[in-house]
Amino acid sequence: MGFSLREDTRLLVTCLVIVLFSSTVWLFRSPVVLGSDSDRDEIGAELGPHPRTPSGYVGHAPIVITSNSDFSTQGFTGSGTQADPYVLEGFSIGTTGTCIDIRNTDAYFIVRRCRLSGGSSSTGIYLGSVVNGIIDQVEIAGGSMGIRLSVSPGIAITNNTIDGVRNGIVFNFGSDNAVVVNNTITNIIHEQALILSDARNATLTNNTLDRGIAITGSVEYWEHNIAPDNIVAGRPIGYFWNKTGGTIDATAYSQILLGNCTDVTVRDGYFENLYRPIQLGGSTGCRVENNTVLSTYDGIYLAHSTRNTIIGNTIRGAYDGIFDSYSGQQNAMVGNWITDVTARGVYVGCSNTYVSDNYIVAGREAAVASYSSYNTTLVNNTMVSGGFLVYSDSIMGWYANVTADNTVNGLPIGYFWGLRGGTVDGEVYAQVLLGNCSGVVLQGGRFTDIGYGLQIGHSTNITVTGSLSSDNFYGVFVQRSENNTLRGLQLLNNRRGFYLERSPNNTLCESSITNATENGVYAYESDYLVISDNTLCNAKGSIVISYSANATITGNYIVGGTTGIYVSSSDNSTISGNKVIANSYGIRMASGTDGAVVHSNVLARNTGSNAVDDGTNNQWNTTGLGNAWDDYGGSGTYNISGSADSKDYYPTTFTDTTWPTVDSPQDQTYAEGTTGHNITWSPTDDYPVSFELYVNSTLRHYGDWCGRSLTFSIDGLGMGIYNYTLVVYDAGSHSVPDTVFVTVLDVTPPTIDSPPDFGYEAGTTWNNITWSPSDTNPESYEVYRNGSLVESGSWDGGPIVIDVDGLSIGVYNYTLVVYDAVSNSAHDSVLVTVIAAATTTTSTTTSTTTSTSTTTTSTTAGGVPPVGFLSQQTLILIGVGVLLIVLIGVAARRRGGKG
């Protein structure tokens, strides 16, 4: 079939347009990349509608049901029978308390298709002493607990969604035989989706549970029906009841729970971001080996379990690494790697526990903590930032076997049991524990970053002098010990500086307690305590006496705390001769405090109140002696704030007329980059309060000053001269400054690297030398070629690049010299060799029947770029041109054929 010229032309133009349009679109369109979920959502919105959010909820106040009759009284449909249950449906409830609270009912009811939300401490649904209930298709968002049951058996919880709560569903004691099916619990905050606490025989099927489940209680509470279709983090829960022998490959499971199991091995699992990934309840002779546990609460949890071995596991980022408690015994923790725990590496709550060859980087309390556990054995453990803690009200609970090869921060543990008399040198130990000791003298010791620095338990007549305990959970911990004297201690930066529990007749004197974040001194049930002549500075609750009769608190200087002296439920205290300055509150007598005598104290600049008394029969003076108050008007009695309506009948007005004195340390000079440089001022005053430190007129440090020396590091300064000025203030608002000049010298020359020698062909380009010298105070550079200066300029400390193009054939010595701000210098040389340009040879061979000739042509380097060098756009345009030529040729041939 032939074509006309018009048809040929139309065909040609159409094809050309199609090709050009397609090429243009291909060249210039932006690619579609499916990136974030929001991108995918937008595309999905274009393709079709999302599932609709359920509608039709009715706003409702929180619902409280306390009897069967409340259902009908409050207008809920139904009659409470199994065939016709009460129905609570379609409500939207938001509250900071409990959204739906049902108690003491046995009528049948259903909570269905409600939307519940709350604050951080709220509960979605609470059932207490309830039976015959169903919770179905409820949405709960936010709060402390999604659903909580107490003494509520046989409840069915189905098809619900719970999001963003601390705990999802909690079954407390007596909530047996629950049915939990098809629930989704997501975004759990810190704890777990489901807790079975002293609840029997729950049935769990097809639930999705963020952070997993936890079982607590003795062995009879560990028997449940937990199907493998319950999913945590994309994997099934591995629940095993009454299993004997065999090995569980933990890689297949999100959690492992062994209830009443014997001689089972759990190995090779990987668990992350769960509450308790491996749990043993009532199990014996099991082995947990070579598992990795990350970011959990309890890494491996044992309850009521005996003779199990926890070996070779890696646990990182837990609250407690291994938690072993509740009536078990003879468990072994061997060769585990436990790091970055918040509280304790190994929590021991069972007797005869063996802890060996572990590496533990602990948190705030201890690497290994033994709570009321007889005969805890520690062998060859390496502990960092947390040592050994013993706590027990019974004397035998303090007994432990600690070998000399255990170390804390590189030093051995000084554990002493039953020592009678003698002297212990605290300097050789990371920490010291005295259990069941008598008449022992502990001298010195620097107990730092170990949880509990010095521990005294069930011991008498102990004397401690000159020890330092700093940056610990507790600086000194005394339990069930009496008639001990601690003198001249330094307790710095601890949560609690000095803590006594059920320990009468102890004395803390002539010591300093600084920067205690909770309490400087805390005494609980410790009668006849003497706290005298101590300095307490910036301790949140400086001295707290609770349920401790006949305390004597005298001669202490207390500044910068929330409350200087706080007495609660304690009788017959004597508080005298203390200087209580610049706290939030000076002295407070809480309810239950009776018969205290408070006199001869100075109370000034306490911002909340100098004194508060809510006790009974407390006397704020003795015969002829009252207290000095900075807010006393000068006549009459001084009224004490508080419900007791107490008065000081012999008050005096506090005035401070003496200015502080400040020494003048020498000016200092040191070389930049060296360390160990400090300024120490030793100001004095009868009523010191605070300090400020300025560097070049800028305030850098401030804080409470207790009259002791003040030391500041001046390391890390760059070259220059610095003005350090200390200003100290006293209770009379007097201030005195002193200035020290610090000169930092740059005595270190710059450093410079050595680039390799190299060569290039004459006529080529992009040839250069790059040096990378460095200095803290760079200044300038010079470049020499064969001894002659060819370039110079300022240098900012970065690389220096020198162009060496354009040289004639030969060898050149380039030398760089760099200078710092004080003319220290460094240099380096590079040899550059320039050679003649290379030539290329092209051969052409011509063959005839009689002879062959070859022609050779020399050219400089160059030539046509390879095909790969052409851009995609260029290739496409070439293709378009070729196609155009072909189409024109086809048309021409067709026209010729027709003619």
C-alpha positions in Angstrom: 0.0 0.0 0.0 1.5 3.4 -1.0 1.7 6.7 0.9 1.3 10.2 -0.5 3.8 12.9 0.2 1.4 14.6 2.7 0.9 11.3 4.5 4.7 10.7 4.6 5.3 14.1 6.0 2.5 13.7 8.6 4.0 10.4 9.7 7.5 11.9 9.9 6.4 14.8 12.0 4.3 12.6 14.3 7.2 10.2 15.0 9.6 13.1 15.6 7.3 14.8 18.1 6.7 11.5 19.9 10.4 10.8 20.2 11.3 14.4 21.2 8.5 14.5 23.8 9.5 11.1 25.3 13.1 12.1 25.4 12.3 15.4 27.1 10.2 13.8 29.7 12.8 11.1 30.4 15.6 13.7 30.6 13.9 16.2 32.9 11.3 14.5 35.0 12.1 14.0 38.7 12.3 10.5 40.0 9.6 9.2 42.5 11.2 8.0 45.6 9.1 6.3 48.3 10.9 7.5 51.4 9.1 8.1 54.7 5.9 6.7 55.9 4.3 10.0 55.3 5.3 9.8 51.6 3.7 6.5 51.3 0.6 7.8 53.0 0.3 10.6 50.5 0.5 8.2 47.6 -2.0 5.9 49.3 -4.3 8.8 49.6 -4.2 9.3 45.9 -4.8 5.6 45.2 -7.7 5.2 47.5 -9.2 6.1 50.9 -7.7 5.0 54.3 -9.8 3.1 56.7 -12.2 5.5 58.4 -11.8 6.4 62.1 -14.7 5.0 64.0 -17.2 7.7 64.8 -20.3 8.1 67.0 -18.6 8.3 70.4 -20.5 10.2 73.0 -18.6 12.4 75.5 -19.1 11.1 79.1 -17.8 11.9 82.5 -15.7 9.2 84.3 -17.9 6.2 85.3 -17.9 4.8 88.8 -19.9 1.6 89.6 -19.7 0.3 93.2 -22.7 -2.2 93.2 -24.9 -4.1 90.8 -27.7 -1.5 91.2 -25.4 1.3 90.0 -25.6 -0.1 86.4 -29.3 0.5 86.1 -29.3 3.6 88.3 -26.9 5.3 85.9 -29.0 4.3 82.9 -27.0 1.6 81.3 -29.0 -0.8 79.1 -29.4 -4.5 80.1 -30.6 -6.4 83.1 -27.3 -7.9 84.3 -28.0 -11.5 83.3 -25.7 -13.6 81.1 -28.3 -13.4 78.3 -28.9 -9.6 78.8 -25.8 -8.0 80.3 -25.4 -4.4 81.2 -23.8 -2.6 78.3 -21.4 0.4 78.6 -20.9 1.3 74.9 -19.9 4.2 72.7 -18.4 6.6 75.3 -15.4 8.9 75.0 -13.9 9.6 78.4 -10.9 11.6 79.3 -9.6 12.1 82.8 -6.5 12.3 85.0 -8.0 9.7 87.2 -9.8 6.4 86.2 -12.1 6.5 83.2 -14.2 3.5 84.1 -14.1 2.2 87.7 -16.2 -0.9 88.6 -16.1 -2.6 92.0 -17.9 -5.1 94.1 -20.3 -6.5 91.4 -21.3 -9.9 90.1 -23.8 -8.8 87.5 -22.9 -9.6 83.9 -21.7 -6.5 82.0 -19.8 -5.5 78.8 -17.6 -2.5 78.3 -17.6 -2.2 74.5 -16.4 0.2 71.8 -15.3 3.1 74.1 -12.5 5.5 73.7 -10.6 6.3 76.9 -7.7 8.7 77.5 -5.9 10.1 80.5 -2.8 11.7 82.0 0.4 10.2 83.2 -1.2 8.7 86.4 -4.6 7.7 85.0 -6.1 4.2 84.5 -8.4 3.4 81.6 -10.5 0.6 83.3 -10.2 -0.7 86.8 -12.1 -3.8 88.0 -12.0 -4.6 91.7 -13.7 -7.6 93.3 -15.7 -8.1 90.0 -16.8 -11.2 88.1 -18.8 -11.7 84.9 -17.2 -8.8 83.0 -16.2 -8.5 79.3 -14.0 -5.6 77.9 -14.2 -5.6 74.1 -13.2 -3.2 71.3 -12.1 -0.5 73.7 -9.4 2.1 72.7 -7.2 3.3 75.5 -4.5 6.0 75.0 -2.1 7.4 77.6 -1.9 6.9 81.3 -0.3 4.8 83.9 -2.3 1.6 83.3 -4.6 0.6 80.5 -6.7 -2.0 82.3 -6.1 -3.2 85.9 -7.8 -6.1 87.7 -7.7 -6.9 91.4 -9.6 -9.9 92.8 -11.6 -10.1 89.6 -11.5 -13.7 88.2 -12.9 -14.9 84.9 -12.8 -11.5 83.0 -12.6 -11.6 79.2 -10.5 -8.9 77.5 -10.8 -9.1 73.8 -10.2 -7.0 70.6 -8.9 -3.9 72.4 -6.2 -1.5 71.5 -4.0 0.2 74.2 -1.4 2.7 73.3 1.2 4.9 75.1 0.7 3.7 78.7 3.2 2.7 81.3 1.6 -0.8 81.8 -1.0 -2.3 79.4 -3.0 -4.9 81.3 -2.3 -5.7 84.9 -3.7 -8.7 86.7 -3.2 -8.5 90.5 -3.9 -11.1 93.2 -7.1 -13.1 92.8 -7.7 -12.2 89.1 -7.5 -15.8 87.9 -8.8 -17.5 84.8 -8.7 -14.4 82.6 -9.2 -14.7 78.8 -7.0 -12.3 76.8 -7.6 -12.5 73.1 -6.8 -10.4 70.0 -5.6 -7.3 71.8 -3.0 -4.9 70.5 -0.8 -3.1 73.0 1.7 -0.6 71.6 4.2 2.1 72.6 4.5 0.9 76.2 6.4 3.5 78.3 9.1 1.9 80.3 7.4 -1.2 81.7 5.3 -4.0 80.0 2.2 -4.8 78.0 0.9 -7.4 80.4 1.6 -8.3 84.0 0.4 -11.5 85.7 1.0 -10.9 89.4 -0.2 -13.6 91.7 -2.9 -14.5 89.2 -3.5 -18.1 88.0 -4.4 -19.8 84.8 -4.7 -16.9 82.3 -5.3 -17.7 78.6 -3.5 -15.5 76.2 -4.2 -15.9 72.4 -3.2 -13.9 69.4 -2.2 -10.7 71.2 0.4 -8.2 70.0 2.3 -7.0 73.1 4.9 -4.3 73.1 7.8 -5.0 75.6 6.3 -8.3 76.4 4.7 -9.9 79.5 5.9 -10.4 83.1 4.9 -13.1 85.6 5.5 -12.7 89.3 4.6 -14.8 92.3 5.4 -18.3 93.6 5.5 -21.3 91.3 1.7 -21.9 91.3 1.2 -18.5 89.7 3.3 -19.4 86.7 1.0 -21.9 85.1 -0.9 -20.3 82.3 -2.1 -21.0 78.7 0.1 -18.7 76.6 -0.1 -19.6 72.9 2.9 -19.0 70.6 0.7 -16.8 68.4 1.2 -14.0 71.0 3.7 -11.7 69.3 6.3 -9.4 70.8 8.6 -7.4 68.5 7.6 -9.6 65.5 8.4 -12.9 67.2 6.3 -15.4 69.3 6.6 -15.6 73.0 8.4 -18.8 74.2 6.4 -19.9 77.2 7.2 -23.3 78.7 5.5 -25.0 81.6 6.8 -28.1 83.4 9.4 -28.9 80.7 12.2 -31.3 81.7 15.5 -31.4 79.8 16.3 -30.2 76.3 17.7 -27.1 74.7 15.6 -24.1 73.6 17.0 -22.2 70.6 16.1 -18.7 71.9 16.6 -17.1 68.5 13.1 -18.1 67.5 11.4 -16.2 70.4 10.9 -12.7 71.5 10.7 -13.8 75.2 11.5 -16.9 77.2 9.4 -17.8 80.2 10.2 -21.0 82.1 7.7 -22.1 84.7 8.4 -25.1 86.9 11.0 -26.3 84.4 13.9 -28.6 85.2 17.3 -29.0 83.5 16.4 -26.9 80.5 19.0 -24.9 78.5 18.1 -21.5 77.0 20.8 -20.3 74.6 21.8 -17.9 71.8 18.8 -15.5 72.0 18.8 -11.8 71.1 16.4 -9.6 73.1 16.0 -5.9 72.9 13.7 -3.3 74.4 11.7 -5.7 76.6 10.8 -5.5 80.3 12.0 -9.0 81.3 13.1 -10.9 78.3 14.2 -14.1 80.1 12.2 -15.2 83.2 12.5 -18.3 85.4 9.9 -19.1 87.9 10.0 -22.1 90.2 12.6 -23.7 88.0 15.6 -25.9 88.9 18.9 -26.9 87.3 18.3 -24.8 84.2 21.1 -23.1 82.2 20.8 -19.6 80.5 23.7 -19.3 78.2 25.2 -17.1 75.5 22.2 -14.7 75.2 22.3 -11.0 74.3 20.0 -8.7 76.2 19.8 -5.0 75.4 17.8 -2.1 76.9 15.6 -3.9 79.4 14.4 -3.6 83.0 15.6 -6.9 84.4 17.9 -8.6 81.9 17.5 -12.1 83.4 14.9 -12.6 86.1 14.8 -15.6 88.6 12.0 -16.1 91.2 11.7 -19.1 93.5 14.3 -20.9 91.5 17.2 -23.1 92.6 20.5 -24.4 91.3 20.3 -22.6 88.0 23.4 -21.3 86.1 23.4 -18.0 84.2 26.6 -18.1 82.1 28.3 -16.2 79.3 25.5 -13.8 78.6 25.8 -10.2 77.4 23.5 -7.7 79.2 23.6 -4.0 78.4 21.4 -1.1 79.3 19.3 -2.8 82.0 18.0 -1.4 85.3 19.1 -4.6 87.0 21.3 -6.9 84.9 20.4 -10.2 86.7 17.7 -10.2 89.3 17.7 -13.3 91.6 15.2 -13.2 94.5 12.3 -14.7 96.2 13.1 -17.9 98.1 15.5 -19.5 95.6 19.1 -20.5 96.4 22.3 -21.9 95.1 22.1 -20.1 91.8 25.3 -19.3 89.9 26.1 -16.2 87.8 29.3 -17.0 85.9 31.3 -15.2 83.1 28.6 -12.7 82.2 29.3 -9.3 80.6 27.0 -6.8 82.2 27.4 -3.1 81.3 25.6 0.2 81.6 23.1 -0.9 84.2 21.1 1.8 86.0 21.0 0.3 89.5 22.7 -3.1 90.1 24.6 -5.5 87.9 23.6 -8.6 89.9 20.8 -8.4 92.5 21.1 -11.3 94.9 18.1 -12.0 97.1 18.7 -15.7 97.8 21.2 -17.6 99.9 24.3 -19.4 98.8 24.5 -17.6 95.5 27.8 -17.9 93.6 28.9 -14.9 91.5 32.2 -15.5 89.6 34.2 -14.1 86.7 31.8 -11.5 85.6 32.6 -8.1 84.2 30.2 -5.5 85.5 29.9 -1.8 84.8 27.3 -0.8 87.3 25.1 2.2 87.9 24.1 4.2 90.9 24.0 1.4 93.6 26.2 -1.6 93.1 27.8 -4.1 90.8 26.7 -6.9 93.1 24.0 -6.3 95.7 23.3 -8.9 98.4 20.0 -8.3 100.2 19.4 -10.5 103.2 21.2 -13.3 101.5 23.4 -15.6 103.6 26.7 -16.7 102.1 26.9 -14.8 98.9 30.2 -15.8 97.3 32.2 -13.4 95.0 35.1 -14.8 93.1 37.3 -13.0 90.5 34.7 -10.4 89.4 35.9 -7.2 87.7 33.6 -4.3 88.7 33.6 -0.7 87.4 31.7 2.2 88.9 29.9 0.1 91.4 31.1 -2.3 94.1 29.6 -4.7 96.6 26.6 -3.9 98.7 25.3 -5.8 101.7 22.0 -5.1 103.3 20.2 -7.2 105.9 18.5 -6.7 109.2 19.8 -10.1 110.3 23.4 -10.5 111.2 23.8 -13.7 109.1 22.5 -11.8 106.1 25.7 -9.8 106.2 27.9 -12.9 106.0 29.6 -13.2 102.6 32.6 -14.9 101.1 34.6 -12.3 99.1 37.9 -13.5 97.7 40.9 -11.1 97.2 40.7 -11.3 93.4 37.5 -9.3 93.2 38.3 -5.7 92.1 36.4 -2.4 91.9 37.9 0.3 89.7 41.2 -1.7 89.9 41.4 -2.0 93.7 40.3 -5.0 95.9 37.2 -5.0 98.1 37.9 -4.6 101.8 35.3 -7.0 103.2 35.8 -7.9 106.8 33.7 -10.3 108.8 33.9 -11.0 112.6 37.1 -8.9 113.0 37.9 -8.2 116.7 40.2 -5.2 117.2 43.0 -4.1 115.0 43.5 -1.4 112.4 42.4 -1.4 108.7 44.3 0.8 106.2 41.5 2.1 104.0 43.9 3.4 101.4 44.5 -0.1 99.8 40.8 -0.8 99.2 38.2 0.5 96.7 35.6 0.2 99.5 35.4 -1.2 103.0 32.6 -3.3 104.5 32.7 -4.2 108.2 30.2 -7.0 109.2 29.9 -8.3 112.7 33.1 -6.5 113.7 34.1 -4.9 117.0 36.8 -2.6 118.2 38.2 -2.0 114.7 39.9 1.2 113.7 39.6 2.2 110.0 42.1 4.9 109.0 41.8 6.8 105.7 40.6 5.5 102.4 39.4 7.1 99.2 36.1 5.5 98.3 35.0 6.9 95.0 32.4 6.0 92.3 31.4 2.6 93.8 27.8 2.9 95.0 28.3 2.5 98.8 31.7 3.8 99.9 31.9 2.6 103.6 29.5 0.1 105.1 29.2 -0.9 108.7 26.7 -3.6 109.6 26.0 -5.4 113.0 29.2 -4.0 114.4 30.1 -2.1 117.6 32.8 0.3 118.8 34.2 1.0 115.4 36.3 4.1 114.9 36.7 5.7 111.5 39.0 8.6 110.9 40.1 10.6 107.8 38.2 8.7 105.1 37.0 10.3 101.9 33.8 9.0 100.2 32.8 10.8 97.1 30.5 10.5 94.0 28.7 7.5 95.5 25.0 6.5 96.1 25.7 6.6 99.8 28.9 7.9 101.3 28.7 6.0 104.6 26.0 3.4 105.4 25.6 2.2 108.9 23.0 -0.6 109.7 22.2 -2.3 113.0 25.5 -1.0 114.6 26.1 1.0 117.8 28.6 2.9 119.8 30.7 3.9 116.7 32.6 7.1 116.1 33.3 8.6 112.7 35.6 11.6 112.8 37.1 13.9 110.2 35.4 12.4 107.1 35.0 14.1 103.8 31.7 13.1 102.1 31.4 14.8 98.7 28.9 14.6 95.9 27.0 11.6 97.2 23.2 11.1 97.0 23.2 10.7 100.8 26.4 11.5 102.7 25.8 9.7 106.0 23.0 7.2 106.5 22.1 5.4 109.7 19.4 2.8 110.1 18.5 1.2 113.4 21.9 2.2 114.9 21.9 3.8 118.3 24.7 5.7 120.1 26.7 6.7 117.1 28.7 9.9 116.6 29.6 11.8 113.5 31.9 14.7 114.2 34.4 17.2 112.7 33.5 16.1 109.2 32.5 17.9 106.0 29.5 17.0 103.9 29.2 18.7 100.5 26.8 18.5 97.6 24.5 15.8 98.8 21.7 15.5 96.3 19.2 14.0 98.8 20.5 14.2 102.4 23.7 15.2 104.2 22.8 13.1 107.2 19.8 10.8 107.5 19.0 8.9 110.7 16.2 6.4 110.9 15.4 4.6 114.2 18.8 5.5 115.5 18.5 6.9 119.1 21.1 8.9 121.0 22.8 10.0 117.8 25.4 12.8 118.2 26.1 15.1 115.2 28.6 17.7 116.2 31.0 20.2 114.7 30.4 19.3 111.1 30.2 21.5 108.1 27.3 20.8 105.7 27.3 22.7 102.4 24.7 22.4 99.6 23.0 19.3 101.0 19.4 19.1 99.9 18.1 18.0 103.3 21.1 18.7 105.4 20.3 16.9 108.6 17.2 14.7 108.8 16.2 12.8 112.0 13.3 10.4 111.7 12.0 8.2 114.5 15.2 8.7 116.4 14.9 9.8 120.0 17.4 11.8 122.1 19.5 13.1 119.2 22.1 15.8 120.0 22.9 18.2 117.1 25.4 20.8 118.1 28.1 23.1 116.7 27.4 22.4 113.0 27.7 25.0 110.2 24.9 24.4 107.7 24.5 26.4 104.5 22.8 26.1 101.2 20.4 23.2 101.9 16.6 22.9 101.4 16.2 22.4 105.2 19.1 22.9 107.6 17.8 20.6 110.4 14.6 18.5 110.0 13.2 16.5 112.9 10.3 14.1 112.4 8.5 11.8 114.9 11.5 12.0 117.2 11.4 12.9 120.9 13.8 14.8 123.2 16.3 16.2 120.7 18.8 18.8 121.7 19.7 21.3 119.0 22.2 23.9 120.1 25.1 26.0 118.9 24.5 25.5 115.2 24.9 28.1 112.5 22.1 27.6 110.1 22.6 30.1 107.3 21.1 30.7 103.8 19.0 27.5 103.5 15.4 27.4 102.2 14.3 26.6 105.8 16.4 26.8 108.9 15.1 24.3 111.5 11.8 22.4 111.1 10.0 20.3 113.7 7.5 18.1 111.9 4.4 16.5 113.3 5.1 13.8 116.0 8.2 15.6 117.3 8.0 16.2 121.0 10.2 17.6 123.8 13.0 19.1 121.7 15.2 21.9 123.2 16.5 24.4 120.7 18.8 27.1 121.9 22.0 29.1 121.1 21.7 28.7 117.4 22.2 31.3 114.7 19.4 31.4 112.1 19.9 33.9 109.3 19.1 34.4 105.6 17.0 31.3 105.4 14.7 32.2 102.5 11.5 30.3 103.4 11.6 30.6 107.1 14.2 30.6 109.8 12.1 28.1 111.9 8.9 26.0 111.7 7.4 24.0 114.5 4.5 21.6 113.9 5.3 19.3 116.8 4.4 19.4 120.5 6.1 20.6 123.7 9.3 21.8 121.9 11.2 24.5 123.7 13.0 27.1 121.6 15.2 28.3 124.5 16.7 27.1 127.7 17.2 28.9 130.9 18.3 32.4 129.9 19.5 31.3 126.4 17.5 31.7 123.2 18.6 31.8 119.6 19.9 34.6 117.3 17.6 35.6 114.5 18.3 37.9 111.6 14.6 38.8 111.5 14.1 39.5 115.2 12.9 43.1 115.8 14.8 43.5 119.1 12.0 43.4 121.7 9.6 40.8 123.1 9.5 37.1 122.2 10.2 35.6 118.8 7.3 33.7 117.3 8.0 30.4 115.6 6.0 29.6 112.5 3.9 26.4 112.5 0.9 24.8 114.2 2.6 24.5 117.6 2.5 28.2 118.2 6.0 28.0 119.8 8.1 31.0 121.0 11.7 31.9 121.7 11.5 33.7 125.0 15.1 34.8 125.0 15.8 35.8 121.4 18.6 38.0 120.2 19.2 39.8 117.0 21.8 38.4 114.7 24.2 40.9 113.2 27.3 40.2 111.2 29.8 43.1 111.4 33.0 41.3 110.4 34.1 41.2 106.8 35.6 38.1 105.3 39.4 37.8 104.8 40.8 36.5 101.6 44.4 35.4 101.0 46.2 36.3 97.7 47.6 33.2 95.9 50.5 33.9 93.6 50.0 34.6 89.9 50.6 31.6 87.7 52.3 30.8 84.4 52.2 27.5 82.6 52.8 26.1 79.1 49.8 25.6 76.9 48.6 22.0 76.8 50.0 21.0 80.2 47.7 19.9 83.1 47.5 19.9 86.8 47.1 23.6 87.3 44.8 25.0 90.0 44.2 28.1 92.1 43.4 27.6 95.8 42.0 30.4 97.9 41.6 30.0 101.7 39.2 32.7 102.7 37.8 32.9 106.3 34.7 34.3 108.0 32.6 33.5 111.0 29.4 33.3 108.8 30.4 32.4 105.3 27.7 32.0 102.7 28.7 32.0 99.0 31.3 32.7 96.4 31.5 33.8 92.8 34.4 33.3 90.4 35.0 35.6 87.4 37.3 35.0 84.5 38.1 38.1 82.6 35.0 39.7 84.2 32.7 36.9 83.1 31.0 34.9 85.9 32.1 31.3 85.5 31.4 29.6 88.8 29.2 30.3 91.9 28.0 28.3 94.8 27.8 27.9 98.6 30.8 28.6 100.7 31.2 26.9 104.1 34.3 28.7 105.1 36.7 26.1 103.7 39.3 26.5 101.0 38.1 26.9 97.4 40.1 25.2 94.6 39.5 25.8 90.9 41.2 24.1 87.9 42.8 26.5 85.4 43.7 23.7 82.9 42.7 23.9 79.2 43.4 27.5 78.6 44.7 28.8 75.3 47.7 31.1 75.0 47.0 34.4 76.7 46.7 36.2 80.0 43.6 35.6 82.2 42.2 37.5 85.1 40.7 35.1 87.8 38.8 37.0 90.4 37.2 35.3 93.5 34.5 37.2 95.4 33.3 35.7 98.8 30.1 36.8 100.6 29.1 36.3 104.3 25.8 36.4 106.1 26.1 40.2 106.6 26.2 40.6 102.8 29.8 41.7 103.0 32.0 40.8 100.0 35.7 40.7 99.5 37.5 40.0 96.1 41.0 38.7 95.2 42.5 38.4 91.8 45.1 36.0 90.3 46.6 36.5 86.9 47.2 33.3 84.8 49.6 33.5 81.9 49.6 30.6 79.4 52.6 30.3 77.1 52.8 28.6 73.7 56.2 26.8 73.9 55.2 24.0 71.4 56.2 24.5 67.7 53.7 23.6 65.0 53.6 20.0 63.7 53.9 19.4 60.0 53.5 16.3 57.8 55.8 15.1 55.1 54.1 14.6 51.7 56.1 12.3 49.4 58.5 13.5 46.7 56.9 13.2 43.2 57.4 14.0 39.5 55.3 15.0 36.5 55.6 15.5 32.7 56.3 19.0 31.4 53.3 20.7 30.1 50.7 18.8 32.3 48.6 20.6 34.8 46.9 20.1 38.3 50.3 19.3 39.9 50.5 20.6 43.5 51.9 19.9 47.0 49.4 19.7 49.9 50.9 20.1 53.4 48.6 19.7 56.5 50.4 21.4 59.4 48.7 22.1 62.7 49.1 24.4 65.7 46.8 25.9 68.4 47.9 29.4 67.5 48.7 29.4 63.7 50.1 32.6 62.3 51.9 32.5 58.8 53.7 30.4 56.3 56.6 30.8 53.7 57.4 28.6 50.7 60.9 28.4 49.3 61.9 26.9 45.9 65.6 25.9 45.7 66.2 28.3 48.6 64.3 31.3 47.2 61.1 32.6 48.7 58.3 32.2 46.2 55.1 32.5 48.3 54.1 33.6 51.8 50.9 34.5 53.6 48.8 34.1 56.7 48.0 30.6 58.0 44.7 29.7 59.7 45.7 26.2 60.8 44.3 24.5 57.7 46.1 22.7 54.9 48.4 24.6 52.6 48.3 23.8 48.9 51.2 24.9 46.6 50.8 24.9 42.8 53.9 23.6 41.0 52.7 23.6 37.4 54.6 25.3 34.6 58.1 24.2 35.6 60.8 23.4 33.0 62.5 20.1 33.0 64.6 19.6 36.2 64.5 18.9 39.9 63.1 21.4 42.4 63.3 21.6 46.2 60.1 23.0 47.7 60.3 23.9 51.4 57.4 25.0 53.6 58.0 26.9 56.8 55.0 27.5 59.2 55.0 29.9 62.2 52.8 30.2 65.2 51.8 33.4 67.0 55.0 33.4 69.1 57.3 32.6 66.2 57.8 28.9 66.9 58.3 27.2 63.5 58.4 23.9 61.7 59.4 23.0 58.1 59.3 20.3 55.6 60.8 19.8 52.0 59.4 18.0 49.0 61.4 17.2 45.8 59.5 17.8 42.5 61.0 16.2 39.3 59.8 17.5 35.9 60.5 15.2 32.9 60.0 15.6 29.2 56.5 15.0 27.8 55.9 11.4 26.5 55.2 10.7 22.8 52.8 8.2 21.2 53.4 6.2 18.0 50.8 5.4 15.3 51.7 2.7 12.7 49.9 2.2 9.3 50.7 -0.9 7.3 50.0 -1.1 3.5 50.2 -4.5 1.8 50.6 -5.2 -1.9 51.6 -8.2 -3.9 55.2 -6.9 -4.2 55.9 -4.9 -1.0 54.8 -3.7 2.4 55.3 -0.1 3.8 54.8 1.3 7.3 54.3 4.9 8.2 54.8 6.2 11.8 53.4 9.4 13.1 54.2 11.0 16.5 51.5 13.0 18.3 51.0 14.5 21.7 48.7 12.8 24.2 45.1 13.3 23.6 42.3 11.8 21.4 38.6 11.3 21.2 37.0 10.7 24.6 35.6 7.2 25.2 31.9 6.5 24.6 31.3 6.4 28.3 32.4 10.0 28.5 29.3 11.2 26.6 26.4 12.2 28.6 23.0 10.5 28.4 21.5 13.6 27.0 24.0 13.7 24.2 23.5 10.0 23.3 19.7 10.6 23.2 20.0 13.5 20.9 22.3 11.5 18.6 19.7 8.8 18.6 17.0 11.2 17.7 19.1 12.5 14.8 19.7 9.0 13.5 16.0 8.2 13.7 15.2 11.4 11.8 17.6 10.5 9.0 16.1 7.0 8.7 12.6 8.3 8.6 13.5 10.8 5.8 15.2 8.0 3.9 12.1 5.8 4.1 9.9 8.5 2.9 12.2 9.3 0.0 12.3 5.7 -1.1 8.5 5.5 -1.0 8.1 8.6 -3.1 10.6 7.3 -5.6 8.8 4.0 -5.9 5.5 5.7 -6.6 7.0 7.8 -9.4 
